[in-house]
């Protein structure tokens, strides 16, 4: 008899705690974000030069969204708090510029693409250095007009990508500077 009482009590507890949640299941949105740019590596960057991520890698930084709600995506850059695998945190966020940092996703599948400009200062102290930069992407739920905020339950999504870059141990030659300037004009 005791065995049935425990099972009944457990069943009653589960029903009482989960049934109220069933009322909200039609208001939950299945969605996710991903990026093919989880880890990016750049080598042989020259001091005093500027580079576009899309130009160097052959593709821009991108985040893919898949969901049935309207979302806003924010992208921001941050130096990590400590060195990682022999790479120091990026010394100055002013070295980087996002082409675009906010996007609005419509319900369904959508994609956000932005380029990142990297400007290496002309200072010999950076020769041969290796740095890492974190690129964060996070969503902010966009409420549709006509819906009250009590009708929606939303958890934000976020992802972090890493950009590892190495600065050449030698300054650029005049020929390399000409080639870089020429490629930037394209």
C-alpha positions as CSV (number, residue, x, y, z in Angstrom):
1,X,0.0,0.0,0.0
2,X,2.8,2.4,0.9
3,X,4.4,1.8,-2.6
4,X,1.2,3.0,-4.3
5,X,0.9,6.0,-2.1
6,X,4.4,7.2,-3.1
7,X,3.7,6.6,-6.8
8,X,0.4,8.5,-6.5
9,X,2.0,11.4,-4.6
10,X,4.8,11.6,-7.2
11,X,2.3,11.6,-10.0
12,X,0.1,14.2,-8.4
13,X,3.2,16.4,-7.8
14,X,4.3,16.1,-11.4
15,X,0.8,16.9,-12.7
16,X,0.3,19.9,-10.4
17,X,3.7,21.4,-11.3
18,X,3.6,20.7,-15.1
19,X,0.0,21.3,-16.0
20,X,0.1,25.1,-15.3
21,X,3.1,25.3,-17.7
22,X,1.1,23.6,-20.5
23,X,-1.0,26.7,-20.7
24,X,2.1,28.6,-22.0
25,X,3.4,26.1,-24.6
26,X,1.7,27.9,-27.5
27,X,3.6,31.1,-26.5
28,X,7.1,29.6,-26.5
29,X,9.2,30.1,-29.6
30,X,11.7,27.6,-30.9
31,X,14.7,29.4,-32.3
32,X,18.5,29.4,-32.4
33,X,21.5,31.2,-33.7
34,X,24.8,29.8,-35.1
35,X,27.9,31.0,-36.9
36,X,30.4,29.3,-39.3
37,X,32.9,31.8,-37.8
38,X,33.5,30.0,-34.5
39,X,37.2,30.3,-34.7
40,X,39.0,32.5,-37.2
41,X,42.7,32.8,-37.7
42,X,44.7,35.5,-39.5
43,X,48.5,35.4,-40.0
44,X,51.2,37.7,-41.1
45,X,49.4,41.0,-40.6
46,X,51.6,44.0,-41.0
47,X,52.0,47.0,-38.7
48,X,50.6,50.3,-40.0
49,X,48.1,48.5,-42.3
50,X,44.3,48.0,-42.3
51,X,42.6,44.8,-43.3
52,X,39.0,43.8,-43.9
53,X,38.0,40.4,-42.5
54,X,36.0,39.5,-45.6
55,X,39.0,40.4,-47.8
56,X,41.5,38.4,-45.8
57,X,39.3,35.3,-45.0
58,X,37.2,35.4,-48.2
59,X,34.0,35.6,-46.3
60,X,32.4,38.1,-43.8
61,X,31.5,37.5,-40.2
62,X,28.0,36.0,-40.2
63,X,25.3,34.7,-37.8
64,X,22.5,32.5,-38.9
65,X,19.0,32.8,-37.3
66,X,16.3,30.1,-37.4
67,X,13.1,30.8,-35.5
68,X,9.5,31.7,-35.7
69,X,9.7,35.0,-33.8
70,X,11.0,38.5,-34.7
71,X,14.4,39.1,-33.1
72,X,17.1,41.8,-33.0
73,X,20.7,40.7,-33.1
74,X,23.5,42.7,-31.5
75,X,27.1,42.1,-32.3
76,X,29.9,43.5,-30.1
77,X,33.6,43.1,-29.7
78,X,35.5,42.4,-26.4
79,X,39.1,41.6,-25.4
80,X,39.2,38.4,-23.4
81,X,40.0,38.9,-19.7
82,X,43.2,36.8,-19.9
83,X,45.6,35.2,-22.4
84,X,44.4,32.1,-24.3
85,X,46.7,29.4,-25.8
86,X,49.7,31.8,-26.3
87,X,47.6,34.7,-27.6
88,X,47.3,37.9,-25.6
89,X,44.0,39.8,-25.3
90,X,43.7,42.4,-28.1
91,X,45.4,45.5,-26.6
92,X,42.9,48.1,-27.9
93,X,39.3,47.8,-29.2
94,X,40.0,50.9,-31.3
95,X,41.9,48.6,-33.7
96,X,38.6,47.1,-34.8
97,X,35.5,48.5,-36.4
98,X,32.2,46.7,-37.1
99,X,30.6,47.6,-40.4
100,X,27.2,47.0,-38.9
101,X,26.4,45.9,-35.3
102,X,22.6,45.4,-35.1
103,X,20.3,43.4,-37.3
104,X,16.6,42.6,-37.3
105,X,15.6,39.0,-38.0
106,X,12.2,38.2,-39.4
107,X,10.4,34.9,-38.5
108,X,11.9,32.0,-40.5
109,X,15.5,31.5,-41.5
110,X,17.6,34.7,-41.8
111,X,21.3,35.6,-42.0
112,X,23.3,38.6,-40.7
113,X,26.6,39.5,-42.3
114,X,29.0,42.2,-41.4
115,X,32.6,43.0,-42.1
116,X,35.2,43.8,-39.5
117,X,37.9,46.4,-40.2
118,X,41.2,45.6,-38.5
119,X,43.7,48.5,-38.2
120,X,47.2,47.5,-36.9
121,X,49.0,50.6,-35.5
122,X,52.4,51.4,-37.0
123,X,54.4,50.6,-33.9
124,X,57.4,48.2,-33.8
125,X,56.4,47.0,-30.4
126,X,53.7,44.9,-32.0
127,X,56.0,43.1,-34.3
128,X,55.7,39.3,-33.9
129,X,52.8,39.6,-31.4
130,X,49.8,37.2,-31.2
131,X,46.4,38.4,-30.1
132,X,42.8,37.2,-29.6
133,X,39.5,39.0,-29.9
134,X,36.1,37.8,-28.8
135,X,33.1,38.6,-31.1
136,X,29.8,38.3,-29.2
137,X,26.4,38.0,-30.8
138,X,23.2,38.1,-28.8
139,X,19.5,38.4,-29.5
140,X,16.9,40.7,-28.1
141,X,13.2,39.6,-28.5
142,X,11.2,41.9,-30.7
143,X,7.5,42.0,-29.6
144,X,5.0,42.1,-32.5
145,X,2.5,45.0,-32.3
146,X,-0.8,43.8,-31.0
147,X,0.7,41.3,-28.5
148,X,1.0,42.1,-24.8
149,X,4.2,41.3,-23.1
150,X,2.4,38.8,-20.9
151,X,1.7,36.6,-23.9
152,X,5.4,35.9,-24.6
153,X,8.1,34.0,-22.9
154,X,11.6,34.7,-24.3
155,X,15.1,33.6,-23.4
156,X,17.9,35.5,-25.1
157,X,20.4,33.6,-27.2
158,X,24.1,34.3,-27.5
159,X,27.2,33.0,-29.0
160,X,30.9,33.9,-28.9
161,X,33.4,33.6,-31.7
162,X,37.1,34.0,-31.5
163,X,39.4,35.9,-33.9
164,X,43.1,34.9,-33.4
165,X,45.6,37.1,-35.3
166,X,49.3,37.2,-35.6
167,X,51.4,40.2,-36.5
168,X,54.4,39.6,-38.8
169,X,57.8,39.9,-37.1
170,X,59.0,42.2,-39.9
171,X,57.5,45.6,-41.0
172,X,55.9,45.7,-44.4
173,X,58.1,46.3,-47.4
174,X,57.2,49.0,-50.0
175,X,56.0,46.3,-52.3
176,X,53.7,44.8,-49.7
177,X,52.2,48.3,-48.9
178,X,51.5,48.9,-52.6
179,X,49.8,45.4,-52.8
180,X,47.7,46.0,-49.7
181,X,46.6,49.5,-50.9
182,X,45.7,48.0,-54.3
183,X,43.7,45.2,-52.8
184,X,41.8,47.6,-50.5
185,X,40.5,49.6,-53.5
186,X,38.8,46.5,-55.0
